[in-house]
């Protein structure tokens, strides 16, 4: 009788091991654009907000992180990466155009006509604006800094060296890729 129980237990453990491999989700397809959801580093089991528009594919994210400028346009990266950023969706607009959603640990790449451009976001009735300017073939990094506490959240444009913002951008996910014609 002991041998039968041992054999049965071995079969059950073997089946569980085989089925566990089937239950593992496949790796995401790097060529598919899909909405991006914020995942807290502190609470991995709680899903945060998601973008309503599909984020560029993982392949486009990797290409954007090469940080190559378009020779005919001004390339601007808006980076939202801060240790204390709250899980709030902020909508960013360029020169009053359509809103682009950002989440914590994300970036937006914008290839714009050379010249001056106004970047704006609003949060809880406060509107913040910054200006970016540059020539064709230039690369600019702008940081949107957020801090959240139990009693509220604040967001502002941060004034940091380009190299520091670029390093922050490497830790983020591309959620929008805008190219002006």
N, C-alpha and C positions, 0 to 999 in steps of 0.2 A: 504494500500500500504506500509506503514512503517513496518508492521509486516512481509510482504513478503521480503522486503529488509534485515531486521534484520535476518530472518531465512536463507536467501541466504548467508549473510555474515558469519553467524555461521557455515554453511556447508562448505564454502570455508576455513575458519580458521581451522576447524576440519580436513579437507582433507590435508591441508598444514602441520598440526602437524603430522598426520599419515605418510605422505610421507617423511617428514624430517627424521623420524626414519629409513625409507628404504634407504635413501641416505647416511646414515652414514656407512663408510666402516667398515668391520669386523676387529677385532683385528688380528694382524699377527699371523700365526701359529708358535709356538715356536720351532717346529721340522723341519722347512724348511730352507735350506741354500739358500741364494739369494745374489746378489750383494748389497753392502752397499754404500749408497750415503751420502756425507757430507751435513749437514744442518746447516747453520750459525745460531748462537744464536741471532745475531743482525737482520738479514733479513730472517725471517721465510718463506717468499714467494718465495725466490730465491733458486733453487736447485743447489747444488754444484756438484763437480765431483763424479763419482762412481767408485768402483773397477770393473775391468773387470772379475775377478774370483769371484765366489760366496763366500760370507763370511760365516763362520760357523753359525749354527742355534742359536737362542736366548737361547735355552737350553744349548748348548755348551758354549755360552758366560757366562751364569750363573755358569756353572761348572768350567770354567777357573778362574772365580773370587773367587773361594774358595782358590786359590793359594796353591794348594797341589803339592808337588814335586813328580816326578816319582822316585821310589826307585832304578831303574836301569840306569837312565839317568840324565843328568844335565838339569834342566828346566830353561829357560831364557825367560823373558818377555821384549819385546821392547815396550816402552810406548811413544806415541806421544800425548802429552796433554799440551797445553800452551795457555794462554789467547790471545796472538797476532799471533797465527799460521795462515798462509794463506791457502787458499783452493787449495793447490798444491798436486798432487800425487807424492810421493817419493817412489822410488823402492829400497828396501833393499835386500842385499844378504848375505848369510852366507857361508864363506869359498869358495867364488866364485861360489856358486850354483845358481839355478834359482831365478829370482827376485820375491820379495814379495811386493805387493803394500800397502802403508800406506796412510792414510788421517788424517787430524786433528781429535783429540779426538778418536784415535783408538789405539789398541795394537795388538801385534803378540806374540803368545806363541810358543816357540821352545823347543822341547825335544830332546837334542843332546847327542852324545856320550861324556862321561867324557873326560876332557882335555881342550885344548886351541882352541878357535874359533875366527875368524875374522869377524866382522860385518861391512859392507860397504854400503854407499849410495853415490849417485852423484847428484848434483843439479847445473845447469848452468855451467857445466864444472869443478866444484870443487868436488873432491872426498874426502870423510871423512871416516875414519876407526877407529874402537875401537876394543879392544880385551877383550874377556870374557873367564874366565877359572873356572873350578870347578870339583868337584867329583860327582859320582853317588849319587842321593838323595838330592843334593843341589839345592837351588833356587836362581836365580839372577834376578835383575831388572836393565834395562838400559833405559835411557831416551834420546829420539831424540827431541831436542828443536828447534822450528821454530818461527821466528818472521817476520811478513810482514808489510811493510809500502807502501805508494803510490809509492815510488821510488825504491822499490825492496824487496826481501825476502832473509833471511839468515837461514841456518840450520846448527846445530852442535850437537855433542854428549855432553850432560850435565853431570857434575860430581855432583851428589846429593846423600844424604844418601838413602839407600835401603828403609827405612820406608816411606820416602816422595814420592818416585817413586811409591811404592805400593799403597799409598793413591790416587795418580793421576790415577793409573790403574783402580781403582774402578769407575771412571767417564768416562771411555772409552768404546768402542765397539770392541770386538774381530773380526778382519778381516782375520786372517790366523792362522792356527794351524798346525805346522810342527812337524813331529816325524821321526827322523832318525832311520833306522833299522840297 
